Amino acid sequence: NNLLFSAIANPIPTNYTLSFNLSGGSAPASDPDAFNDMTASEVAAQHTFTIPTTMPELAGHTFSYWSDTAGNHYNPGDTITVIGNEEYIGAETLTANWDLATYTITIANSNTTTTDTSDVAITDFTIAYGGSTDIKVTPSSGYYLSNVSCPTGYNCTGYNTGTDVTTTQTVTITNDD
């Protein structure tokens, strides 16, 4: 009596994971699960993932690109191939890279008592998120500095106002947004 024995061997699938390090940022409220780990399990030496088109958010910064552990750069919507190892694991982490946001400020005369603005310089400059800059404000002859105001998200300090303030004042503008 012969006994026939048969065995079937199947290859072990590799488990692949793509993770995201938001570097202090977060997923937007409109897509809170955009950067959950992506996983796949297949019998292959590698797996290709598509990076979400959603961009993470970080106050005072603009998203620049994703980088992998080897230093390669990726944009939202790009694909990345994760290679498996001999332990049937393939893993990669993409890290968000940010640029510090800058804001353009326009200084303009808001004097409504005269239409002569020929001696008023209008200046544009930028302030980085969390940064500050000093500007000099000098009232024209016969005028005084009555008020300095900053838009929401900015703080103006270091100046004096009043009918006796006819000399140059240094105003520090800080981006507090």
C-alpha positions as CSV (number, residue, x, y, z in Angstrom):
1,N,0.0,0.0,0.0
2,N,1.5,3.3,-1.1
3,L,0.4,6.5,0.3
4,L,0.6,9.5,-1.9
5,F,1.4,12.7,-0.1
6,S,1.1,16.1,-1.7
7,A,2.0,19.5,-0.3
8,I,1.4,22.9,-1.8
9,A,3.7,25.8,-0.9
10,N,2.6,29.3,-1.4
11,P,4.9,32.3,-1.3
12,I,4.7,34.4,1.8
13,P,3.2,37.8,1.1
14,T,5.2,40.9,2.1
15,N,3.4,43.5,4.2
16,Y,4.1,47.0,3.0
17,T,3.4,50.2,5.0
18,L,3.8,53.9,4.0
19,S,3.7,56.2,7.0
20,F,3.6,60.0,7.2
21,N,5.5,62.3,9.6
22,L,3.7,65.7,9.5
23,S,6.6,67.5,11.3
24,G,4.2,69.4,13.6
25,G,1.5,69.8,11.0
26,S,-1.9,68.2,10.7
27,A,-4.4,66.9,8.2
28,P,-6.9,69.5,7.1
29,A,-10.3,69.3,8.7
30,S,-11.8,68.5,5.3
31,D,-9.8,65.3,5.1
32,P,-8.7,64.3,8.6
33,D,-7.7,60.7,7.6
34,A,-5.5,61.7,4.7
35,F,-2.3,60.8,6.4
36,N,-3.2,57.5,8.1
37,D,-0.7,54.7,7.4
38,M,-1.2,53.1,4.0
39,T,-0.8,49.3,3.9
40,A,-0.7,46.5,1.3
41,S,0.1,42.8,1.5
42,E,1.1,41.1,-1.7
43,V,3.5,38.5,-3.1
44,A,6.0,40.9,-4.7
45,A,9.4,42.3,-4.1
46,Q,7.9,45.9,-4.0
47,H,4.7,47.8,-3.8
48,T,3.9,51.3,-5.3
49,F,1.8,53.7,-3.3
50,T,0.2,57.0,-4.5
51,I,0.9,59.8,-2.1
52,P,-2.3,61.7,-1.2
53,T,-3.1,64.9,-3.1
54,T,-4.2,66.5,0.1
55,M,-1.6,68.7,1.6
56,P,-1.0,68.9,5.4
57,E,-1.3,72.2,7.2
58,L,0.9,74.0,9.7
59,A,0.2,77.6,11.0
60,G,2.6,80.1,9.6
61,H,4.1,77.7,7.1
62,T,3.4,76.5,3.5
63,F,3.9,72.9,2.6
64,S,6.9,72.4,0.4
65,Y,7.4,68.6,-0.3
66,W,7.6,65.1,1.2
67,S,11.0,63.5,1.7
68,D,11.8,59.8,2.3
69,T,14.5,58.3,4.5
70,A,17.0,58.4,1.6
71,G,16.3,62.2,1.1
72,N,14.3,61.9,-2.1
73,H,11.6,64.5,-2.6
74,Y,8.0,63.8,-3.6
75,N,5.0,66.0,-4.3
76,P,1.4,65.3,-3.5
77,G,0.0,62.8,-6.0
78,D,3.4,61.3,-6.9
79,T,4.0,57.6,-6.5
80,I,6.6,56.0,-4.3
81,T,7.8,52.4,-4.5
82,V,8.5,50.6,-1.2
83,I,10.9,47.6,-1.4
84,G,10.3,44.5,0.8
85,N,13.1,42.8,2.8
86,E,14.0,39.2,3.6
87,E,11.6,39.4,6.6
88,Y,8.7,40.1,4.3
89,I,8.4,43.7,5.5
90,G,8.5,46.8,3.4
91,A,8.2,50.2,5.2
92,E,8.9,53.8,4.4
93,T,8.1,57.1,6.2
94,L,7.5,60.3,4.3
95,T,8.3,63.5,6.2
96,A,6.6,66.8,5.5
97,N,8.9,69.7,4.7
98,W,7.8,73.3,5.3
99,D,8.7,76.8,4.2
100,L,8.2,79.6,6.7
101,A,5.3,81.8,5.4
102,T,6.0,85.4,4.7
103,Y,3.5,88.2,4.4
104,T,3.6,91.4,2.4
105,I,2.8,94.6,4.3
106,T,1.9,97.8,2.6
107,I,2.4,101.1,4.4
108,A,0.3,103.9,3.1
109,N,-0.9,107.3,4.2
110,S,-4.4,107.2,5.8
111,N,-4.5,111.0,6.4
112,T,-8.0,112.0,5.2
113,T,-7.6,115.7,5.9
114,T,-5.4,116.4,2.8
115,T,-5.4,115.3,-0.7
116,D,-1.7,116.1,-1.1
117,T,0.1,112.8,-0.8
118,S,3.2,113.7,-2.9
119,D,5.4,113.4,0.2
120,V,4.0,110.1,1.4
121,A,6.1,107.1,0.6
122,I,4.2,103.9,0.1
123,T,6.4,100.9,1.0
124,D,5.9,97.1,0.6
125,F,8.0,94.7,2.7
126,T,7.7,91.2,4.0
127,I,7.6,89.8,7.5
128,A,8.2,86.1,8.1
129,Y,5.7,84.2,10.3
130,G,6.6,85.1,14.0
131,G,9.0,87.8,12.8
132,S,9.1,91.5,13.1
133,T,10.5,94.6,11.4
134,D,11.1,98.2,12.4
135,I,9.9,101.1,10.3
136,K,10.4,104.8,10.7
137,V,7.4,107.1,10.6
138,T,8.0,110.8,10.2
139,P,5.1,113.2,10.1
140,S,5.2,115.9,7.4
141,S,5.9,119.5,8.5
142,G,2.8,120.8,10.3
143,Y,1.4,117.3,11.1
144,Y,1.7,115.0,14.0
145,L,1.4,111.3,14.5
146,S,-2.1,110.7,15.7
147,N,-2.5,106.9,15.4
148,V,-0.7,103.7,14.2
149,S,-2.8,100.7,13.5
150,C,-2.0,97.2,12.3
151,P,-4.3,94.6,10.7
152,T,-5.4,91.5,12.5
153,G,-2.5,89.2,13.2
154,Y,0.0,92.0,13.6
155,N,1.1,94.0,16.6
156,C,2.5,97.6,16.4
157,T,4.6,98.8,19.3
158,G,7.3,101.3,20.2
159,Y,5.8,104.6,19.1
160,N,4.2,107.6,20.7
161,T,1.2,109.6,19.4
162,G,-0.3,113.0,20.1
163,T,-0.2,116.6,19.0
164,D,3.4,117.0,20.4
165,V,4.7,114.0,18.4
166,T,6.2,115.7,15.3
167,T,9.5,113.8,15.2
168,T,10.4,110.4,13.7
169,Q,9.0,107.4,15.5
170,T,10.2,103.8,15.2
171,V,7.3,101.4,14.9
172,T,8.0,97.7,15.4
173,I,5.5,95.5,13.5
174,T,5.3,91.9,14.7
175,N,3.6,89.1,12.9
176,D,1.6,87.4,15.7
177,D,-0.6,85.4,13.4
